[in-house]
Amino acid sequence: MNSPDTEIYDLRGLKCPYPAIKTEKRLRAMASGATLTVETTDPLAVIDIPHLCNEKGHTLLLNEKTDSGHRFVIRKG
């Protein structure tokens, strides 16, 4: 599933607002068009991560429930 330009960022165990803050910081350091897969367990991430993408111009490619939380695949805008 992951292409070579995809990073996996494991943020499981962190509570709001840290998943969104850390995701934003990681995306800032990445090249435009790169893809980031974020793994979370915080239930509020399903609100925060899509909102972050919308506000910052990133594309949310995938938003899926996993056994332990949620997975988001984001393409940096």
C-alpha positions, -999 to 999 in steps of 0.1 A, spaced: 0 0 0 28 24 8 48 39 -20 84 50 -15 74 86 -10 50 77 19 60 81 55 42 64 83 38 85 114 27 65 145 8 88 169 -11 61 187 -15 68 224 -14 106 220 -44 126 231 -59 157 215 -45 181 204 -11 164 199 -20 142 169 -30 173 149 -1 194 161 25 167 153 9 160 120 10 196 110 47 199 120 57 168 101 38 180 70 56 213 71 90 195 68 79 174 38 80 182 1 48 193 -16 31 162 -31 46 138 -6 23 114 12 20 109 50 2 80 67 -9 89 102 -19 63 127 -39 75 157 -60 62 187 -74 96 198 -112 97 189 -110 134 183 -84 129 155 -113 121 131 -124 157 135 -90 174 139 -70 157 111 -96 164 83 -100 200 96 -62 204 95 -61 192 59 -89 215 49 -74 246 66 -38 240 53 -46 229 18 -36 192 21 -55 164 4 -70 137 27 -67 106 5 -79 81 31 -97 82 64 -103 47 78 -111 30 111 -85 5 122 -86 -21 150 -69 3 174 -80 37 161 -78 56 128 -55 58 98 -53 89 76 -34 92 44 -26 128 35 -9 143 4 8 175 13 -5 205 -6 
